[in-house]
Amino acid sequence: MKNLEWCDLVERFYAFKTVADRLGFYVPETAGMEASLYECRPFAADVEVAGKVRTLQEGKAPQIDFMDWSKAETPVYDDNDELAHA
């Protein structure tokens, strides 16, 4: 299975799983399917992304430092609404 095929399968599976979990439809089976899906992943797991997903599943919001954004300079546009070069 290619990377994009697996990603498409994951998207479709989670669309199904969302509805199935809400209705209480085969919950143990969908959990097993989810584990099997990740076992056949054609690429290595991204530890950083997995950590963020786990944090969201536990109900903890990721820590974002908005001070970095406040230091960014606002882009300057010219009369034609194109970015002006500095």
MILUMLO-933155 format. One record per residue (C-alpha): residue in three letters; y, x negated, z negated. Coordinates in pm, 1 decimal, padded with zeros to 6 digits. Layout:
<nodes>
<node><tivex>ALA</tivex><y>Y</y><x>X</x><z>Z</z></node>
...
</nodes>
This chain:
<nodes>
<node><tivex>MET</tivex><y>00000.0</y><x>00000.0</x><z>00000.0</z></node>
<node><tivex>LYS</tivex><y>00343.1</y><x>-00134.7</x><z>00089.6</z></node>
<node><tivex>ASN</tivex><y>00635.8</y><x>-00147.0</x><z>-00154.8</z></node>
<node><tivex>LEU</tivex><y>00829.8</y><x>00138.3</x><z>00004.4</z></node>
<node><tivex>GLU</tivex><y>00518.7</y><x>00355.0</x><z>00030.4</z></node>
<node><tivex>TRP</tivex><y>00455.9</y><x>00303.9</x><z>-00340.2</z></node>
<node><tivex>CYS</tivex><y>00818.8</y><x>00383.7</x><z>-00423.4</z></node>
<node><tivex>ASP</tivex><y>00797.3</y><x>00705.0</x><z>-00219.2</z></node>
<node><tivex>LEU</tivex><y>00476.7</y><x>00797.9</x><z>-00400.3</z></node>
<node><tivex>VAL</tivex><y>00641.2</y><x>00735.6</x><z>-00738.1</z></node>
<node><tivex>GLU</tivex><y>00940.3</y><x>00955.5</x><z>-00650.2</z></node>
<node><tivex>ARG</tivex><y>00713.3</y><x>01238.9</x><z>-00540.7</z></node>
<node><tivex>PHE</tivex><y>00488.2</y><x>01198.9</x><z>-00844.8</z></node>
<node><tivex>TYR</tivex><y>00776.4</y><x>01217.6</x><z>-01091.8</z></node>
<node><tivex>ALA</tivex><y>00918.7</y><x>01524.2</x><z>-00917.5</z></node>
<node><tivex>PHE</tivex><y>00578.8</y><x>01689.0</x><z>-00969.6</z></node>
<node><tivex>LYS</tivex><y>00537.2</y><x>01552.3</x><z>-01323.4</z></node>
<node><tivex>THR</tivex><y>00876.2</y><x>01686.1</x><z>-01433.3</z></node>
<node><tivex>VAL</tivex><y>00777.7</y><x>02040.8</x><z>-01343.1</z></node>
<node><tivex>ALA</tivex><y>00421.1</y><x>02000.2</x><z>-01469.6</z></node>
<node><tivex>ASP</tivex><y>00536.9</y><x>01870.9</x><z>-01810.0</z></node>
<node><tivex>ARG</tivex><y>00788.7</y><x>02151.3</x><z>-01845.4</z></node>
<node><tivex>LEU</tivex><y>00514.9</y><x>02408.5</x><z>-01780.6</z></node>
<node><tivex>GLY</tivex><y>00251.6</y><x>02227.6</x><z>-01988.5</z></node>
<node><tivex>PHE</tivex><y>00036.9</y><x>02186.9</x><z>-01677.2</z></node>
<node><tivex>TYR</tivex><y>-00238.6</y><x>01923.6</x><z>-01709.0</z></node>
<node><tivex>VAL</tivex><y>-00034.3</y><x>01696.1</x><z>-01935.7</z></node>
<node><tivex>PRO</tivex><y>-00318.4</y><x>01451.0</x><z>-02022.3</z></node>
<node><tivex>GLU</tivex><y>-00415.9</y><x>01428.9</x><z>-01656.2</z></node>
<node><tivex>THR</tivex><y>-00061.2</y><x>01352.4</x><z>-01539.1</z></node>
<node><tivex>ALA</tivex><y>-00034.7</y><x>01083.2</x><z>-01807.5</z></node>
<node><tivex>GLY</tivex><y>-00351.8</y><x>00924.6</x><z>-01669.8</z></node>
<node><tivex>MET</tivex><y>-00218.2</y><x>00952.5</x><z>-01315.8</z></node>
<node><tivex>GLU</tivex><y>00101.6</y><x>00780.2</x><z>-01425.1</z></node>
<node><tivex>ALA</tivex><y>-00090.7</y><x>00488.6</x><z>-01575.0</z></node>
<node><tivex>SER</tivex><y>-00302.3</y><x>00460.8</x><z>-01260.4</z></node>
<node><tivex>LEU</tivex><y>00008.2</y><x>00467.1</x><z>-01044.0</z></node>
<node><tivex>TYR</tivex><y>00153.7</y><x>00167.1</x><z>-01224.9</z></node>
<node><tivex>GLU</tivex><y>-00175.5</y><x>-00022.0</x><z>-01205.7</z></node>
<node><tivex>CYS</tivex><y>-00165.6</y><x>-00005.3</x><z>-00825.4</z></node>
<node><tivex>ARG</tivex><y>00198.6</y><x>-00120.3</x><z>-00800.5</z></node>
<node><tivex>PRO</tivex><y>00220.0</y><x>-00367.9</x><z>-00509.5</z></node>
<node><tivex>PHE</tivex><y>00490.3</y><x>-00584.3</x><z>-00669.9</z></node>
<node><tivex>ALA</tivex><y>00549.0</y><x>-00745.2</x><z>-01007.8</z></node>
<node><tivex>ALA</tivex><y>00707.6</y><x>-00544.9</x><z>-01288.4</z></node>
<node><tivex>ASP</tivex><y>01072.9</y><x>-00611.3</x><z>-01363.3</z></node>
<node><tivex>VAL</tivex><y>01088.0</y><x>-00671.1</x><z>-01739.5</z></node>
<node><tivex>GLU</tivex><y>01463.7</y><x>-00605.6</x><z>-01760.3</z></node>
<node><tivex>VAL</tivex><y>01435.4</y><x>-00270.4</x><z>-01582.3</z></node>
<node><tivex>ALA</tivex><y>01131.6</y><x>-00173.0</x><z>-01789.1</z></node>
<node><tivex>GLY</tivex><y>01329.0</y><x>-00246.9</x><z>-02105.3</z></node>
<node><tivex>LYS</tivex><y>01614.2</y><x>-00023.3</x><z>-01991.5</z></node>
<node><tivex>VAL</tivex><y>01375.2</y><x>00258.3</x><z>-01903.8</z></node>
<node><tivex>ARG</tivex><y>01201.6</y><x>00225.4</x><z>-02240.0</z></node>
<node><tivex>THR</tivex><y>01539.9</y><x>00239.0</x><z>-02416.1</z></node>
<node><tivex>LEU</tivex><y>01631.2</y><x>00557.4</x><z>-02230.3</z></node>
<node><tivex>GLN</tivex><y>01293.9</y><x>00714.2</x><z>-02313.3</z></node>
<node><tivex>GLU</tivex><y>01351.6</y><x>00642.6</x><z>-02682.3</z></node>
<node><tivex>GLY</tivex><y>01683.8</y><x>00825.3</x><z>-02665.0</z></node>
<node><tivex>LYS</tivex><y>01896.7</y><x>00516.3</x><z>-02712.3</z></node>
<node><tivex>ALA</tivex><y>02182.8</y><x>00464.2</x><z>-02474.3</z></node>
<node><tivex>PRO</tivex><y>02213.8</y><x>00118.1</x><z>-02322.3</z></node>
<node><tivex>GLN</tivex><y>02496.1</y><x>-00091.3</x><z>-02461.1</z></node>
<node><tivex>ILE</tivex><y>02775.7</y><x>-00124.5</x><z>-02206.2</z></node>
<node><tivex>ASP</tivex><y>03072.7</y><x>-00347.5</x><z>-02269.5</z></node>
<node><tivex>PHE</tivex><y>03367.3</y><x>-00163.9</x><z>-02115.8</z></node>
<node><tivex>MET</tivex><y>03603.8</y><x>-00446.9</x><z>-02210.6</z></node>
<node><tivex>ASP</tivex><y>03475.1</y><x>-00639.0</x><z>-01906.8</z></node>
<node><tivex>TRP</tivex><y>03591.2</y><x>-00355.8</x><z>-01684.4</z></node>
<node><tivex>SER</tivex><y>03937.0</y><x>-00340.8</x><z>-01841.0</z></node>
<node><tivex>LYS</tivex><y>03998.4</y><x>-00704.4</x><z>-01742.6</z></node>
<node><tivex>ALA</tivex><y>03924.8</y><x>-00639.1</x><z>-01375.2</z></node>
<node><tivex>GLU</tivex><y>04219.7</y><x>-00634.3</x><z>-01141.2</z></node>
<node><tivex>THR</tivex><y>04300.1</y><x>-00320.1</x><z>-00947.3</z></node>
<node><tivex>PRO</tivex><y>04256.2</y><x>-00371.0</x><z>-00572.6</z></node>
<node><tivex>VAL</tivex><y>04575.0</y><x>-00380.9</x><z>-00368.1</z></node>
<node><tivex>TYR</tivex><y>04591.0</y><x>-00179.5</x><z>-00046.8</z></node>
<node><tivex>ASP</tivex><y>04832.5</y><x>-00226.8</x><z>00242.7</z></node>
<node><tivex>ASP</tivex><y>05008.0</y><x>00046.3</x><z>00444.4</z></node>
<node><tivex>ASN</tivex><y>04692.7</y><x>00116.1</x><z>00649.4</z></node>
<node><tivex>ASP</tivex><y>04480.1</y><x>00180.1</x><z>00338.4</z></node>
<node><tivex>GLU</tivex><y>04293.0</y><x>-00144.7</x><z>00390.9</z></node>
<node><tivex>LEU</tivex><y>04239.5</y><x>-00400.0</x><z>00119.3</z></node>
<node><tivex>ALA</tivex><y>04523.3</y><x>-00649.7</x><z>00121.1</z></node>
<node><tivex>HIS</tivex><y>04420.1</y><x>-01011.8</x><z>00102.4</z></node>
<node><tivex>ALA</tivex><y>04543.7</y><x>-01203.3</x><z>-00198.5</z></node>
</nodes>
